[in-house]
Amino acid sequence: MQRQRKYTIHSLVIVEMKRRSNNMATHTNRCMSMNTSMFQNYILPLYLLKYRIYQWLVEAKCLER
């Protein structure tokens, strides 16, 4: 039951992301340069930060053991 629920939430997230990316695509056609700068200044560092946090958590778990 739990797995099924997780899966539905996951698929909902995917649908939402697809919808947003479609919106972003139409938005990108309007202002390309602004969008790339936004990607470099905001989205990319966010992903790097997430990766850094993930690495840190893994290291902490290893140290606990």
PDB file of N, CA, C, O and CB in Angstrom:
ATOM      1  N   MET A   1       0.843  -1.206   0.000  1.00  0.00           N
ATOM      2  CA  MET A   1       0.000   0.000   0.000  1.00  0.00           C
ATOM      3  C   MET A   1       0.879   1.257   0.000  1.00  0.00           C
ATOM      4  O   MET A   1       0.662   2.181  -0.785  1.00  0.00           O
ATOM      5  CB  MET A   1      -0.954   0.005   1.235  1.00  0.00           C
ATOM      6  N   GLN A   2       1.855   1.274   0.879  1.00  0.00           N
ATOM      7  CA  GLN A   2       2.741   2.434   0.989  1.00  0.00           C
ATOM      8  C   GLN A   2       3.494   2.674  -0.318  1.00  0.00           C
ATOM      9  O   GLN A   2       3.639   3.810  -0.770  1.00  0.00           O
ATOM     10  CB  GLN A   2       3.736   2.242   2.143  1.00  0.00           C
ATOM     11  N   ARG A   3       3.966   1.585  -0.911  1.00  0.00           N
ATOM     12  CA  ARG A   3       4.715   1.687  -2.155  1.00  0.00           C
ATOM     13  C   ARG A   3       3.836   2.274  -3.259  1.00  0.00           C
ATOM     14  O   ARG A   3       4.273   3.121  -4.038  1.00  0.00           O
ATOM     15  CB  ARG A   3       5.257   0.310  -2.573  1.00  0.00           C
ATOM     16  N   GLN A   4       2.591   1.804  -3.309  1.00  0.00           N
ATOM     17  CA  GLN A   4       1.645   2.293  -4.315  1.00  0.00           C
ATOM     18  C   GLN A   4       1.444   3.805  -4.164  1.00  0.00           C
ATOM     19  O   GLN A   4       1.443   4.549  -5.145  1.00  0.00           O
ATOM     20  CB  GLN A   4       0.287   1.553  -4.194  1.00  0.00           C
ATOM     21  N   ARG A   5       1.276   4.235  -2.921  1.00  0.00           N
ATOM     22  CA  ARG A   5       1.058   5.646  -2.640  1.00  0.00           C
ATOM     23  C   ARG A   5       2.280   6.467  -3.060  1.00  0.00           C
ATOM     24  O   ARG A   5       2.152   7.524  -3.678  1.00  0.00           O
ATOM     25  CB  ARG A   5       0.753   5.858  -1.145  1.00  0.00           C
ATOM     26  N   LYS A   6       3.447   5.968  -2.718  1.00  0.00           N
ATOM     27  CA  LYS A   6       4.684   6.638  -3.098  1.00  0.00           C
ATOM     28  C   LYS A   6       4.770   6.797  -4.609  1.00  0.00           C
ATOM     29  O   LYS A   6       5.143   7.848  -5.130  1.00  0.00           O
ATOM     30  CB  LYS A   6       5.895   5.862  -2.578  1.00  0.00           C
ATOM     31  N   TYR A   7       4.409   5.711  -5.295  1.00  0.00           N
ATOM     32  CA  TYR A   7       4.493   5.725  -6.754  1.00  0.00           C
ATOM     33  C   TYR A   7       3.563   6.777  -7.342  1.00  0.00           C
ATOM     34  O   TYR A   7       3.940   7.489  -8.272  1.00  0.00           O
ATOM     35  CB  TYR A   7       4.155   4.345  -7.325  1.00  0.00           C
ATOM     36  N   THR A   8       2.339   6.881  -6.801  1.00  0.00           N
ATOM     37  CA  THR A   8       1.392   7.862  -7.332  1.00  0.00           C
ATOM     38  C   THR A   8       1.903   9.279  -7.090  1.00  0.00           C
ATOM     39  O   THR A   8       1.791  10.137  -7.966  1.00  0.00           O
ATOM     40  CB  THR A   8       0.000   7.677  -6.690  1.00  0.00           C
ATOM     41  N   ILE A   9       2.455   9.524  -5.923  1.00  0.00           N
ATOM     42  CA  ILE A   9       3.035  10.842  -5.626  1.00  0.00           C
ATOM     43  C   ILE A   9       4.159  11.135  -6.612  1.00  0.00           C
ATOM     44  O   ILE A   9       4.267  12.245  -7.132  1.00  0.00           O
ATOM     45  CB  ILE A   9       3.565  10.904  -4.160  1.00  0.00           C
ATOM     46  N   HIS A  10       4.991  10.134  -6.864  1.00  0.00           N
ATOM     47  CA  HIS A  10       6.112  10.282  -7.788  1.00  0.00           C
ATOM     48  C   HIS A  10       5.618  10.639  -9.186  1.00  0.00           C
ATOM     49  O   HIS A  10       6.155  11.541  -9.829  1.00  0.00           O
ATOM     50  CB  HIS A  10       6.944   8.995  -7.833  1.00  0.00           C
ATOM     51  N   SER A  11       4.585   9.923  -9.655  1.00  0.00           N
ATOM     52  CA  SER A  11       4.061  10.188 -10.996  1.00  0.00           C
ATOM     53  C   SER A  11       3.431  11.575 -11.063  1.00  0.00           C
ATOM     54  O   SER A  11       3.535  12.258 -12.082  1.00  0.00           O
ATOM     55  CB  SER A  11       3.030   9.117 -11.396  1.00  0.00           C
ATOM     56  N   LEU A  12       2.779  11.991  -9.979  1.00  0.00           N
ATOM     57  CA  LEU A  12       2.213  13.340  -9.927  1.00  0.00           C
ATOM     58  C   LEU A  12       3.311  14.390 -10.053  1.00  0.00           C
ATOM     59  O   LEU A  12       3.159  15.384 -10.764  1.00  0.00           O
ATOM     60  CB  LEU A  12       1.430  13.546  -8.620  1.00  0.00           C
ATOM     61  N   VAL A  13       4.408  14.156  -9.359  1.00  0.00           N
ATOM     62  CA  VAL A  13       5.550  15.074  -9.423  1.00  0.00           C
ATOM     63  C   VAL A  13       6.087  15.154 -10.847  1.00  0.00           C
ATOM     64  O   VAL A  13       6.403  16.235 -11.344  1.00  0.00           O
ATOM     65  CB  VAL A  13       6.668  14.624  -8.455  1.00  0.00           C
ATOM     66  N   ILE A  14       6.186  13.987 -11.501  1.00  0.00           N
ATOM     67  CA  ILE A  14       6.688  13.954 -12.876  1.00  0.00           C
ATOM     68  C   ILE A  14       5.773  14.749 -13.800  1.00  0.00           C
ATOM     69  O   ILE A  14       6.240  15.526 -14.633  1.00  0.00           O
ATOM     70  CB  ILE A  14       6.813  12.502 -13.372  1.00  0.00           C
ATOM     71  N   VAL A  15       4.460  14.548 -13.643  1.00  0.00           N
ATOM     72  CA  VAL A  15       3.489  15.276 -14.475  1.00  0.00           C
ATOM     73  C   VAL A  15       3.640  16.776 -14.264  1.00  0.00           C
ATOM     74  O   VAL A  15       3.651  17.547 -15.223  1.00  0.00           O
ATOM     75  CB  VAL A  15       2.040  14.833 -14.148  1.00  0.00           C
ATOM     76  N   GLU A  16       3.757  17.183 -13.007  1.00  0.00           N
ATOM     77  CA  GLU A  16       3.908  18.600 -12.669  1.00  0.00           C
ATOM     78  C   GLU A  16       5.184  19.177 -13.282  1.00  0.00           C
ATOM     79  O   GLU A  16       5.182  20.286 -13.816  1.00  0.00           O
ATOM     80  CB  GLU A  16       3.923  18.788 -11.141  1.00  0.00           C
ATOM     81  N   MET A  17       6.276  18.409 -13.197  1.00  0.00           N
ATOM     82  CA  MET A  17       7.551  18.864 -13.759  1.00  0.00           C
ATOM     83  C   MET A  17       7.462  19.013 -15.269  1.00  0.00           C
ATOM     84  O   MET A  17       7.994  19.965 -15.839  1.00  0.00           O
ATOM     85  CB  MET A  17       8.674  17.890 -13.396  1.00  0.00           C
ATOM     86  N   LYS A  18       6.777  18.055 -15.922  1.00  0.00           N
ATOM     87  CA  LYS A  18       6.593  18.140 -17.373  1.00  0.00           C
ATOM     88  C   LYS A  18       5.808  19.388 -17.739  1.00  0.00           C
ATOM     89  O   LYS A  18       6.149  20.096 -18.687  1.00  0.00           O
ATOM     90  CB  LYS A  18       5.876  16.888 -17.906  1.00  0.00           C
ATOM     91  N   ARG A  19       4.754  19.650 -16.977  1.00  0.00           N
ATOM     92  CA  ARG A  19       3.929  20.832 -17.233  1.00  0.00           C
ATOM     93  C   ARG A  19       4.760  22.104 -17.064  1.00  0.00           C
ATOM     94  O   ARG A  19       4.678  23.028 -17.873  1.00  0.00           O
ATOM     95  CB  ARG A  19       2.704  20.858 -16.285  1.00  0.00           C
ATOM     96  N   ARG A  20       5.542  22.131 -16.022  1.00  0.00           N
ATOM     97  CA  ARG A  20       6.380  23.307 -15.767  1.00  0.00           C
ATOM     98  C   ARG A  20       7.434  23.488 -16.843  1.00  0.00           C
ATOM     99  O   ARG A  20       7.714  24.610 -17.267  1.00  0.00           O
ATOM    100  CB  ARG A  20       7.051  23.195 -14.406  1.00  0.00           C
ATOM    101  N   SER A  21       8.018  22.381 -17.286  1.00  0.00           N
ATOM    102  CA  SER A  21       9.049  22.483 -18.321  1.00  0.00           C
ATOM    103  C   SER A  21       8.438  22.957 -19.636  1.00  0.00           C
ATOM    104  O   SER A  21       9.086  23.673 -20.399  1.00  0.00           O
ATOM    105  CB  SER A  21       9.757  21.125 -18.519  1.00  0.00           C
ATOM    106  N   ASN A  22       7.197  22.562 -19.904  1.00  0.00           N
ATOM    107  CA  ASN A  22       6.502  23.064 -21.089  1.00  0.00           C
ATOM    108  C   ASN A  22       6.269  24.565 -20.972  1.00  0.00           C
ATOM    109  O   ASN A  22       6.472  25.309 -21.931  1.00  0.00           O
ATOM    110  CB  ASN A  22       5.163  22.330 -21.285  1.00  0.00           C
ATOM    111  N   ASN A  23       5.841  25.002 -19.794  1.00  0.00           N
ATOM    112  CA  ASN A  23       5.659  26.430 -19.549  1.00  0.00           C
ATOM    113  C   ASN A  23       6.984  27.164 -19.716  1.00  0.00           C
ATOM    114  O   ASN A  23       7.037  28.246 -20.301  1.00  0.00           O
ATOM    115  CB  ASN A  23       5.083  26.673 -18.139  1.00  0.00           C
ATOM    116  N   MET A  24       8.056  26.564 -19.194  1.00  0.00           N
ATOM    117  CA  MET A  24       9.378  27.163 -19.278  1.00  0.00           C
ATOM    118  C   MET A  24       9.835  27.258 -20.727  1.00  0.00           C
ATOM    119  O   MET A  24      10.496  28.222 -21.113  1.00  0.00           O
ATOM    120  CB  MET A  24      10.383  26.359 -18.456  1.00  0.00           C
ATOM    121  N   ALA A  25       9.480  26.250 -21.532  1.00  0.00           N
ATOM    122  CA  ALA A  25       9.877  26.252 -22.940  1.00  0.00           C
ATOM    123  C   ALA A  25       9.230  27.421 -23.678  1.00  0.00           C
ATOM    124  O   ALA A  25       9.893  28.104 -24.458  1.00  0.00           O
ATOM    125  CB  ALA A  25       9.494  24.919 -23.613  1.00  0.00           C
ATOM    126  N   THR A  26       7.939  27.656 -23.438  1.00  0.00           N
ATOM    127  CA  THR A  26       7.272  28.788 -24.086  1.00  0.00           C
ATOM    128  C   THR A  26       7.859  30.094 -23.562  1.00  0.00           C
ATOM    129  O   THR A  26       8.004  31.063 -24.308  1.00  0.00           O
ATOM    130  CB  THR A  26       5.736  28.743 -23.843  1.00  0.00           C
ATOM    131  N   HIS A  27       8.189  30.112 -22.288  1.00  0.00           N
ATOM    132  CA  HIS A  27       8.789  31.291 -21.667  1.00  0.00           C
ATOM    133  C   HIS A  27      10.180  31.546 -22.244  1.00  0.00           C
ATOM    134  O   HIS A  27      10.573  32.694 -22.452  1.00  0.00           O
ATOM    135  CB  HIS A  27       8.866  31.118 -20.135  1.00  0.00           C
ATOM    136  N   THR A  28      10.916  30.472 -22.500  1.00  0.00           N
ATOM    137  CA  THR A  28      12.277  30.578 -23.024  1.00  0.00           C
ATOM    138  C   THR A  28      12.282  31.218 -24.399  1.00  0.00           C
ATOM    139  O   THR A  28      13.169  32.008 -24.722  1.00  0.00           O
ATOM    140  CB  THR A  28      12.938  29.202 -23.085  1.00  0.00           C
ATOM    141  N   ASN A  29      11.290  30.877 -25.209  1.00  0.00           N
ATOM    142  CA  ASN A  29      11.208  31.457 -26.542  1.00  0.00           C
ATOM    143  C   ASN A  29      11.043  32.968 -26.466  1.00  0.00           C
ATOM    144  O   ASN A  29      11.509  33.697 -27.341  1.00  0.00           O
ATOM    145  CB  ASN A  29      10.051  30.838 -27.324  1.00  0.00           C
ATOM    146  N   ARG A  30      10.374  33.433 -25.408  1.00  0.00           N
ATOM    147  CA  ARG A  30      10.166  34.871 -25.250  1.00  0.00           C
ATOM    148  C   ARG A  30      11.454  35.584 -24.849  1.00  0.00           C
ATOM    149  O   ARG A  30      11.799  36.620 -25.418  1.00  0.00           O
ATOM    150  CB  ARG A  30       9.082  35.134 -24.210  1.00  0.00           C
ATOM    151  N   CYS A  31      12.164  35.026 -23.868  1.00  0.00           N
ATOM    152  CA  CYS A  31      13.394  35.701 -23.422  1.00  0.00           C
ATOM    153  C   CYS A  31      14.475  34.662 -23.133  1.00  0.00           C
ATOM    154  O   CYS A  31      14.573  34.137 -22.023  1.00  0.00           O
ATOM    155  CB  CYS A  31      13.124  36.573 -22.156  1.00  0.00           C
ATOM    156  N   MET A  32      15.267  34.383 -24.134  1.00  0.00           N
ATOM    157  CA  MET A  32      16.256  33.314 -24.047  1.00  0.00           C
ATOM    158  C   MET A  32      17.414  33.689 -23.129  1.00  0.00           C
ATOM    159  O   MET A  32      17.800  32.901 -22.265  1.00  0.00           O
ATOM    160  CB  MET A  32      16.782  32.974 -25.432  1.00  0.00           C
ATOM    161  N   SER A  33      17.961  34.862 -23.306  1.00  0.00           N
ATOM    162  CA  SER A  33      19.166  35.249 -22.566  1.00  0.00           C
ATOM    163  C   SER A  33      18.899  35.329 -21.063  1.00  0.00           C
ATOM    164  O   SER A  33      19.729  34.909 -20.256  1.00  0.00           O
ATOM    165  CB  SER A  33      19.690  36.597 -23.074  1.00  0.00           C
ATOM    166  N   MET A  34      17.737  35.869 -20.694  1.00  0.00           N
ATOM    167  CA  MET A  34      17.390  35.972 -19.281  1.00  0.00           C
ATOM    168  C   MET A  34      17.283  34.589 -18.659  1.00  0.00           C
ATOM    169  O   MET A  34      17.700  34.363 -17.524  1.00  0.00           O
ATOM    170  CB  MET A  34      16.073  36.740 -19.101  1.00  0.00           C
ATOM    171  N   ASN A  35      16.713  33.667 -19.432  1.00  0.00           N
ATOM    172  CA  ASN A  35      16.496  32.322 -18.916  1.00  0.00           C
ATOM    173  C   ASN A  35      17.822  31.611 -18.653  1.00  0.00           C
ATOM    174  O   ASN A  35      17.978  30.948 -17.627  1.00  0.00           O
ATOM    175  CB  ASN A  35      15.649  31.511 -19.894  1.00  0.00           C
ATOM    176  N   THR A  36      18.773  31.747 -19.573  1.00  0.00           N
ATOM    177  CA  THR A  36      20.065  31.082 -19.377  1.00  0.00           C
ATOM    178  C   THR A  36      20.788  31.660 -18.169  1.00  0.00           C
ATOM    179  O   THR A  36      21.400  30.922 -17.397  1.00  0.00           O
ATOM    180  CB  THR A  36      20.941  31.218 -20.634  1.00  0.00           C
ATOM    181  N   SER A  37      20.719  32.976 -18.002  1.00  0.00           N
ATOM    182  CA  SER A  37      21.380  33.591 -16.849  1.00  0.00           C
ATOM    183  C   SER A  37      20.714  33.132 -15.556  1.00  0.00           C
ATOM    184  O   SER A  37      21.385  32.908 -14.548  1.00  0.00           O
ATOM    185  CB  SER A  37      21.344  35.135 -16.955  1.00  0.00           C
ATOM    186  N   MET A  38      19.378  32.993 -15.591  1.00  0.00           N
ATOM    187  CA  MET A  38      18.659  32.499 -14.423  1.00  0.00           C
ATOM    188  C   MET A  38      19.091  31.073 -14.109  1.00  0.00           C
ATOM    189  O   MET A  38      19.276  30.714 -12.946  1.00  0.00           O
ATOM    190  CB  MET A  38      17.138  32.564 -14.652  1.00  0.00           C
ATOM    191  N   PHE A  39      19.248  30.266 -15.147  1.00  0.00           N
ATOM    192  CA  PHE A  39      19.675  28.878 -14.955  1.00  0.00           C
ATOM    193  C   PHE A  39      21.054  28.826 -14.310  1.00  0.00           C
ATOM    194  O   PHE A  39      21.284  28.055 -13.377  1.00  0.00           O
ATOM    195  CB  PHE A  39      19.687  28.124 -16.297  1.00  0.00           C
ATOM    196  N   GLN A  40      21.980  29.661 -14.819  1.00  0.00           N
ATOM    197  CA  GLN A  40      23.349  29.645 -14.306  1.00  0.00           C
ATOM    198  C   GLN A  40      23.422  30.201 -12.889  1.00  0.00           C
ATOM    199  O   GLN A  40      24.211  29.725 -12.072  1.00  0.00           O
ATOM    200  CB  GLN A  40      24.266  30.445 -15.225  1.00  0.00           C
ATOM    201  N   ASN A  41      22.603  31.202 -12.597  1.00  0.00           N
ATOM    202  CA  ASN A  41      22.702  31.874 -11.299  1.00  0.00           C
ATOM    203  C   ASN A  41      21.870  31.225 -10.205  1.00  0.00           C
ATOM    204  O   ASN A  41      22.173  31.370  -9.020  1.00  0.00           O
ATOM    205  CB  ASN A  41      22.290  33.298 -11.441  1.00  0.00           C
ATOM    206  N   TYR A  42      20.814  30.505 -10.601  1.00  0.00           N
ATOM    207  CA  TYR A  42      19.891  30.017  -9.579  1.00  0.00           C
ATOM    208  C   TYR A  42      19.746  28.498  -9.568  1.00  0.00           C
ATOM    209  O   TYR A  42      19.942  27.865  -8.531  1.00  0.00           O
ATOM    210  CB  TYR A  42      18.543  30.641  -9.780  1.00  0.00           C
ATOM    211  N   ILE A  43      19.405  27.912 -10.714  1.00  0.00           N
ATOM    212  CA  ILE A  43      19.080  26.483 -10.741  1.00  0.00           C
ATOM    213  C   ILE A  43      20.333  25.632 -10.570  1.00  0.00           C
ATOM    214  O   ILE A  43      20.324  24.663  -9.811  1.00  0.00           O
ATOM    215  CB  ILE A  43      18.376  26.119 -12.053  1.00  0.00           C
ATOM    216  N   LEU A  44      21.400  25.984 -11.262  1.00  0.00           N
ATOM    217  CA  LEU A  44      22.635  25.201 -11.185  1.00  0.00           C
ATOM    218  C   LEU A  44      23.219  25.177  -9.770  1.00  0.00           C
ATOM    219  O   LEU A  44      23.539  24.096  -9.275  1.00  0.00           O
ATOM    220  CB  LEU A  44      23.665  25.762 -12.153  1.00  0.00           C
ATOM    221  N   PRO A  45      23.369  26.329  -9.098  1.00  0.00           N
ATOM    222  CA  PRO A  45      23.863  26.298  -7.718  1.00  0.00           C
ATOM    223  C   PRO A  45      22.964  25.501  -6.787  1.00  0.00           C
ATOM    224  O   PRO A  45      23.444  24.866  -5.847  1.00  0.00           O
ATOM    225  CB  PRO A  45      24.005  27.704  -7.192  1.00  0.00           C
ATOM    226  N   LEU A  46      21.648  25.532  -7.047  1.00  0.00           N
ATOM    227  CA  LEU A  46      20.711  24.775  -6.224  1.00  0.00           C
ATOM    228  C   LEU A  46      20.993  23.289  -6.318  1.00  0.00           C
ATOM    229  O   LEU A  46      21.014  22.587  -5.307  1.00  0.00           O
ATOM    230  CB  LEU A  46      19.271  25.065  -6.641  1.00  0.00           C
ATOM    231  N   TYR A  47      21.212  22.806  -7.548  1.00  0.00           N
ATOM    232  CA  TYR A  47      21.528  21.394  -7.739  1.00  0.00           C
ATOM    233  C   TYR A  47      22.860  21.042  -7.083  1.00  0.00           C
ATOM    234  O   TYR A  47      22.992  19.981  -6.472  1.00  0.00           O
ATOM    235  CB  TYR A  47      21.566  21.051  -9.233  1.00  0.00           C
ATOM    236  N   LEU A  48      23.846  21.929  -7.209  1.00  0.00           N
ATOM    237  CA  LEU A  48      25.143  21.688  -6.590  1.00  0.00           C
ATOM    238  C   LEU A  48      25.007  21.619  -5.070  1.00  0.00           C
ATOM    239  O   LEU A  48      25.645  20.796  -4.413  1.00  0.00           O
ATOM    240  CB  LEU A  48      26.143  22.787  -6.988  1.00  0.00           C
ATOM    241  N   LEU A  49      24.164  22.498  -4.524  1.00  0.00           N
ATOM    242  CA  LEU A  49      23.938  22.513  -3.081  1.00  0.00           C
ATOM    243  C   LEU A  49      23.284  21.219  -2.622  1.00  0.00           C
ATOM    244  O   LEU A  49      23.667  20.647  -1.602  1.00  0.00           O
ATOM    245  CB  LEU A  49      23.070  23.711  -2.686  1.00  0.00           C
ATOM    246  N   LYS A  50      22.282  20.756  -3.392  1.00  0.00           N
ATOM    247  CA  LYS A  50      21.626  19.490  -3.068  1.00  0.00           C
ATOM    248  C   LYS A  50      22.633  18.358  -3.065  1.00  0.00           C
ATOM    249  O   LYS A  50      22.623  17.516  -2.167  1.00  0.00           O
ATOM    250  CB  LYS A  50      20.498  19.191  -4.061  1.00  0.00           C
ATOM    251  N   TYR A  51      23.500  18.332  -4.059  1.00  0.00           N
ATOM    252  CA  TYR A  51      24.524  17.289  -4.161  1.00  0.00           C
ATOM    253  C   TYR A  51      25.480  17.359  -2.978  1.00  0.00           C
ATOM    254  O   TYR A  51      25.863  16.332  -2.419  1.00  0.00           O
ATOM    255  CB  TYR A  51      25.303  17.421  -5.482  1.00  0.00           C
ATOM    256  N   ARG A  52      25.862  18.568  -2.603  1.00  0.00           N
ATOM    257  CA  ARG A  52      26.770  18.783  -1.470  1.00  0.00           C
ATOM    258  C   ARG A  52      26.140  18.262  -0.185  1.00  0.00           C
ATOM    259  O   ARG A  52      26.796  17.583   0.605  1.00  0.00           O
ATOM    260  CB  ARG A  52      27.121  20.282  -1.323  1.00  0.00           C
ATOM    261  N   ILE A  53      24.859  18.584   0.020  1.00  0.00           N
ATOM    262  CA  ILE A  53      24.147  18.126   1.219  1.00  0.00           C
ATOM    263  C   ILE A  53      24.065  16.608   1.238  1.00  0.00           C
ATOM    264  O   ILE A  53      24.258  15.984   2.281  1.00  0.00           O
ATOM    265  CB  ILE A  53      22.732  18.735   1.282  1.00  0.00           C
ATOM    266  N   TYR A  54      23.779  16.015   0.081  1.00  0.00           N
ATOM    267  CA  TYR A  54      23.693  14.555  -0.023  1.00  0.00           C
ATOM    268  C   TYR A  54      25.030  13.922   0.348  1.00  0.00           C
ATOM    269  O   TYR A  54      25.075  12.962   1.117  1.00  0.00           O
ATOM    270  CB  TYR A  54      23.276  14.131  -1.451  1.00  0.00           C
ATOM    271  N   GLN A  55      26.119  14.463  -0.200  1.00  0.00           N
ATOM    272  CA  GLN A  55      27.464  13.961   0.108  1.00  0.00           C
ATOM    273  C   GLN A  55      27.735  14.051   1.609  1.00  0.00           C
ATOM    274  O   GLN A  55      28.267  13.122   2.218  1.00  0.00           O
ATOM    275  CB  GLN A  55      28.536  14.754  -0.679  1.00  0.00           C
ATOM    276  N   TRP A  56      27.361  15.180   2.186  1.00  0.00           N
ATOM    277  CA  TRP A  56      27.595  15.422   3.603  1.00  0.00           C
ATOM    278  C   TRP A  56      26.844  14.410   4.455  1.00  0.00           C
ATOM    279  O   TRP A  56      27.379  13.895   5.437  1.00  0.00           O
ATOM    280  CB  TRP A  56      27.176  16.843   3.979  1.00  0.00           C
ATOM    281  N   LEU A  57      25.586  14.121   4.071  1.00  0.00           N
ATOM    282  CA  LEU A  57      24.781  13.133   4.796  1.00  0.00           C
ATOM    283  C   LEU A  57      25.412  11.751   4.713  1.00  0.00           C
ATOM    284  O   LEU A  57      25.465  11.027   5.707  1.00  0.00           O
ATOM    285  CB  LEU A  57      23.351  13.092   4.240  1.00  0.00           C
ATOM    286  N   VAL A  58      25.888  11.387   3.532  1.00  0.00           N
ATOM    287  CA  VAL A  58      26.526  10.080   3.347  1.00  0.00           C
ATOM    288  C   VAL A  58      27.766   9.978   4.232  1.00  0.00           C
ATOM    289  O   VAL A  58      27.986   8.961   4.891  1.00  0.00           O
ATOM    290  CB  VAL A  58      26.902   9.855   1.856  1.00  0.00           C
ATOM    291  N   GLU A  59      28.570  11.031   4.241  1.00  0.00           N
ATOM    292  CA  GLU A  59      29.779  11.049   5.069  1.00  0.00           C
ATOM    293  C   GLU A  59      29.434  10.919   6.553  1.00  0.00           C
ATOM    294  O   GLU A  59      30.094  10.185   7.288  1.00  0.00           O
ATOM    295  CB  GLU A  59      30.574  12.343   4.825  1.00  0.00           C
ATOM    296  N   ALA A  60      28.400  11.632   6.985  1.00  0.00           N
ATOM    297  CA  ALA A  60      27.974  11.591   8.386  1.00  0.00           C
ATOM    298  C   ALA A  60      27.534  10.180   8.775  1.00  0.00           C
ATOM    299  O   ALA A  60      27.862   9.694   9.857  1.00  0.00           O
ATOM    300  CB  ALA A  60      26.828  12.595   8.631  1.00  0.00           C
ATOM    301  N   LYS A  61      26.788   9.533   7.884  1.00  0.00           N
ATOM    302  CA  LYS A  61      26.336   8.161   8.156  1.00  0.00           C
ATOM    303  C   LYS A  61      27.523   7.212   8.273  1.00  0.00           C
ATOM    304  O   LYS A  61      27.540   6.330   9.132  1.00  0.00           O
ATOM    305  CB  LYS A  61      25.382   7.675   7.048  1.00  0.00           C
ATOM    306  N   CYS A  62      28.514   7.400   7.406  1.00  0.00           N
ATOM    307  CA  CYS A  62      29.707   6.547   7.438  1.00  0.00           C
ATOM    308  C   CYS A  62      30.465   6.753   8.750  1.00  0.00           C
ATOM    309  O   CYS A  62      30.961   5.793   9.340  1.00  0.00           O
ATOM    310  CB  CYS A  62      30.631   6.849   6.226  1.00  0.00           C
ATOM    311  N   LEU A  63      30.555   8.003   9.204  1.00  0.00           N
ATOM    312  CA  LEU A  63      31.271   8.304  10.433  1.00  0.00           C
ATOM    313  C   LEU A  63      30.547   7.731  11.647  1.00  0.00           C
ATOM    314  O   LEU A  63      31.188   7.291  12.602  1.00  0.00           O
ATOM    315  CB  LEU A  63      31.446   9.810  10.587  1.00  0.00           C
ATOM    316  N   GLU A  64      29.210   7.734  11.616  1.00  0.00           N
ATOM    317  CA  GLU A  64      28.426   7.180  12.727  1.00  0.00           C
ATOM    318  C   GLU A  64      28.726   5.700  12.928  1.00  0.00           C
ATOM    319  O   GLU A  64      28.857   5.228  14.057  1.00  0.00           O
ATOM    320  CB  GLU A  64      26.924   7.379  12.475  1.00  0.00           C
ATOM    321  N   ARG A  65      28.834   4.980  11.823  1.00  0.00           N
ATOM    322  CA  ARG A  65      29.140   3.555  11.903  1.00  0.00           C
ATOM    323  C   ARG A  65      30.535   3.368  12.476  1.00  0.00           C
ATOM    324  O   ARG A  65      30.992   2.235  12.629  1.00  0.00           O
ATOM    325  CB  ARG A  65      29.027   2.886  10.512  1.00  0.00           C
TER     326      ARG A  65
END
